[in-house]
């Protein structure tokens, strides 16, 4: 097994055509919190991956879950992280993908440009570590909010156009539910402290 | 160059003198209400009452007079409007009377700058935790960017609210910390980290509905373990995302030993550096405003209106 990446909560190992994701024990938190978080997140992540994959979304195909070892095995995708291979032109494709995921009753929970791979066959959504099952407007809007912030902080120069393109494709694909989601998005932005637009 | 800094965003009035980046004095007084939380106009009354004494003490212990001061910095925001106005008015008066230039300082950035100066870490991720503020901040592309923050109330405010429910006077932090150290039984509380943002209001509601079979020690223990784990997780995510290898914790809640322990363990596990800020500079103080004003000495500014919702990422940083 070859160590591919160390994220903030998990290690990714490459083994042949597979990726093994192991959630690490965090020494800073007590055992009760640590085990519960790792177990729940591992189980939910696997279930969500399966749901998205089955529905035809571009995500790695899930292979095996080992809850007691906090481990998931999945297909290895060849690609470049979208934050380093950023292209505003692909934001429409991305918007449709997120709308489809939301349509399945899934939110990503960590929707940044670092969690998408750019591959020869298009964009692939990865790292469902903080994802959850919910069709609530609030959770969908949180995804949009996280992405909007990530775009602003990482791709500031192209932010306006990239976000507009994303939102155009997203709202068209999600349909009439968009109005409510957008209202929640505005609400979340207001809720953050010290917003000048209050 | 002598710089006077005036802090008055919340319940503390502080004045500090810095000479070319070196702190000469740092005087302050914090309003401690007999019951309940801070009432903004009571904080302002406290500041007006003590402003001249604290200013005099700061000048005396620095061994200088007002006519020696070359620049005045004041906390322009964020904060409580009546409290902010005291610092703005005092600085405006001194500026007029002694013909001293002044500069408005963003309070959150001042916390970060004094943290950098105290620890010698040039480019840390900063977890800024106080009553009103909970932010994970770092420097990126000419600004201090807020990577994660609370979506509702500040962590200190949560601790105070739960403390009040348990009959602990403001500020509840030190007593909660003492109780938590004796707690053993963990009761699961809502754990809410969304990306790098955290949310605390669910915990407040949850604790208020707990049947009361947990001892005060166990409630304090469960509370601290949950909220600090959330804060450290958000900080770690920001460090990983921005590829930064050090963390500093500042703000009033930085006084908590358990939070510092958790920060230091997290950093050790990812081979990063962790530093805590000396308590004198972790809470609100005038020296941090003076220090930041010194850094901003070349800023041309003519908008001195207080900004109660002054965002960290609104300030363009030209001195770095």
Interface residues (C-beta under 8 A of the other chain):
Chain A: X6 X7 X8 X9 X24 X26 X27 X28 X29 X30 X32 X33 X36 X37 X109 X110 X111 X112 X114 X130 X142 X146 X149 X153 X156 X188 X191 X192 X193 X194 X195 X196 X198
Chain B: X77 X78 X132 X133 X135 X140 X141 X145 X147 X149 X150 X151 X152 X154 X186 X188 X191 X193 X194 X195 X197 X225 X226 X229 X232 X233 X236 X237 X239 X240 X241 X261 X262 X263 X265 X266 X268 X269 X270 X308 X309 X310 X311 X314
